Amino acid sequence: MFGKGAMPYAAQLEVPMIISNSQELPKGISSDMLVSNLDIGATALQIAKDNRAFGFYRSMIEMYNNEAMQ
């Protein structure tokens, strides 16, 4: 898990994320990629077409589209 730091609690580890109606991802895909709940803000900004940085966190869409992260 690159760049995510220590995650000692199950609440941070086992939370499903569903992105609906995003034109940036193909329909019907799923991923077992490990992400942080803190990546939700960056993901929401990308879906809203807002290019502002969101701290050190990354968009889950950006991570999914980067084959090196999978």
Contact map, one row per residue, 1 for C-alpha under 8 A:
1111100000000000000000000000000001100000000000000000000000000000000000
1111100000000000000000000000000000000000000000000000000000000000000000
1111100000000000000000000000000000000000000000000000000000000000000000
1111111000000000000000000000000000110000000000000000000000000000000000
1111111000000000000000000000000000000000000000000000000000000000000000
0001111100000000000000000000000000000000000000000000000000000000000000
0001111110011000000000000000000000000000000000000000000000000000000000
0000011111010000000000000000000000000000000000000000000000000000000000
0000001111111000000000000000000000000000000000000000000000000000000000
0000000111111100000000000000000000000000000000000000000000000000000000
0000000011111110000000000000000000000000000000000000000000000000000000
0000001111111110000000000000000000011000000000000000000000000000000000
0000001011111110000000000000000001010000000000000000000000000000000000
0000000001111111000000000000000000000000000000000000000000000000000000
0000000000111111100000000000000000001000000000000000000000000000000000
0000000000000111110000000000000000000000000000000000000000000000000000
0000000000000011111000000000000000000000000000000000000000000000000000
0000000000000001111100000000000000000000000000000000000000000000000000
0000000000000000111111000000000000000000000000000000000000000000000000
0000000000000000011111000000000000000000000000000000000000000000000000
0000000000000000001111100000000000000000000000000000000000000000000000
0000000000000000001111111000000000000000000000100000000000000000000000
0000000000000000000011111100000000000000000000000000000000000000000000
0000000000000000000001111100000000000000000000100000000000001000000000
0000000000000000000001111110100000000000000000000000000000001000000000
0000000000000000000000111111100000000000000000000000000000000000000000
0000000000000000000000001111100000000000000000000000000000000000000000
0000000000000000000000000111110000000000000000000000000000000000000000
0000000000000000000000001111111000000000000000000000000000000000000000
0000000000000000000000000001111100000000000000000000000000000000000000
0000000000000000000000000000111110000000000000000000000000000001000000
0000000000000000000000000000011111000000000000000000000000000000000000
0000000000000000000000000000001111100000000000000000000000000001000001
1000000000001000000000000000000111110000000000000000000000000000000000
1001000000000000000000000000000011111010000000000000000000010000000000
0001000000011000000000000000000001111111000000000000000000000000000000
0000000000010010000000000000000000111111000000000000000000000000000000
0000000000000000000000000000000000011111110000000000000010000000000000
0000000000000000000000000000000000111111111000000000000011110000000000
0000000000000000000000000000000000011111111100000000000000110000000000
0000000000000000000000000000000000000111111110000000010000100000000000
0000000000000000000000000000000000000111111111000000110011110000000000
0000000000000000000000000000000000000011111111100000000001111000000000
0000000000000000000000000000000000000001111111110000000000100000000000
0000000000000000000000000000000000000000111111111111000000000000000000
0000000000000000000000000000000000000000011111111110000000101000000000
0000000000000000000001010000000000000000001111111100000000000000000000
0000000000000000000000000000000000000000000111111100000000000000000000
0000000000000000000000000000000000000000000011111110000000000000000000
0000000000000000000000000000000000000000000011111111000000000000000000
0000000000000000000000000000000000000000000011001111100000000000000000
0000000000000000000000000000000000000000000010000111110000000000000000
0000000000000000000000000000000000000000010000000011111100000000000000
0000000000000000000000000000000000000000110000000001111111000000000000
0000000000000000000000000000000000000000000000000000111110000000000000
0000000000000000000000000000000000000000000000000000111111000000000000
0000000000000000000000000000000000000110010000000000011111100000000000
0000000000000000000000000000000000000010011000000000010111110110000000
0000000000000000000000000000000000000011111101000000000011111110000000
0000000000000000000000000000000000100011011000000000000001111111000000
0000000000000000000000011000000000000000001001000000000000111111100000
0000000000000000000000000000000000000000000000000000000001111111110000
0000000000000000000000000000000000000000000000000000000001111111111011
0000000000000000000000000000001010000000000000000000000000011111111011
0000000000000000000000000000000000000000000000000000000000001111111000
0000000000000000000000000000000000000000000000000000000000000111111111
0000000000000000000000000000000000000000000000000000000000000011111111
0000000000000000000000000000000000000000000000000000000000000000011111
0000000000000000000000000000000000000000000000000000000000000011011111
0000000000000000000000000000000010000000000000000000000000000011011111
